[in-house]
Amino acid sequence: MHFLEKFAALLLLAAILSASYSCSLFEEEDPDFEELLECQVQDPIAELVWLQEIIAKEEAYERRSSMRIWVGDYEGTGVIIYENLVFSCYLCYVYDCAGNVAFETNLEGVDKLDFSAKVREVKVLYEYNWVE
């Protein structure tokens, strides 16, 4: 083999090894959102009355804004996050399963900046975009 062929084969091998290593870094077991939430409901929108009330209140507004409700994972603690996207209200409303403000219950003492850096979206439960 010529030098360039050997070099190309070595580069190809390095690329394959690098790709397989980097993929394994991100292969993290995703918990089911049902197991992550303390209330262990299968359909939070249908089963949590307080969540239905938030959605109904938002839907009743004549000038509905874009919004999202999603399950988040913060270091193994499940939370439900309601975002009003028009008002740039990222992580303004973070709840536990009972509908309490999570920073007053299961996330008491957690720094909000640390939370925003580490919370991971697990599942979007509800989304409305008024600009279509």
Secondary structure, 3 states (H helix, E strand, C coil): CCHHHHHHHHHHHHHHHHHHHHHHHHCCCCCCHHHHCCCCCCCHHHHCHHHHHHHHHHHHCCCCCCEEEEEEEECCEEEEEEEECCCCEEEEEEECCCCCEHHHCCCCCCCHHHHHHHCEEEEEEEEECCCC
